[in-house]
Amino acid sequence: MARSRFGTGPNAGDVNSLTRAFELLGRRWNGILLAALMKGPHGFAELRRSVVGISDSVLSDRLSALVAEGLVARTMNTGPPIKVVYALTRPGHALATNAHTNGTAN
């Protein structure tokens, strides 16, 4: 799992973390994807159905970026059938919760 750039310790509220959080939430679809994952783990097709209007390529790009930031975990279940599942990490859940509470999810 990727290490999150969002701290969870005593310095987690610094300006750099807040700036990075708003940069991520400002990208189209990221807030909606985090909100969808707040309901629990989803597969790619489930997310595509949950987020109306997102293309497969954009969904793949956004999920890869959120995984790289450490906000979303990607797990492959060996099945059968083989299935990739996406779920919020602890920092991802904290960001999504705060965004929802503050009304900043796009």
Helices and strands as residue ranges (DSSP letters): H 15-26, H 30-37, E 42-43, H 44-50, H 56-68, E 72-77, E 83-88, H 90-102
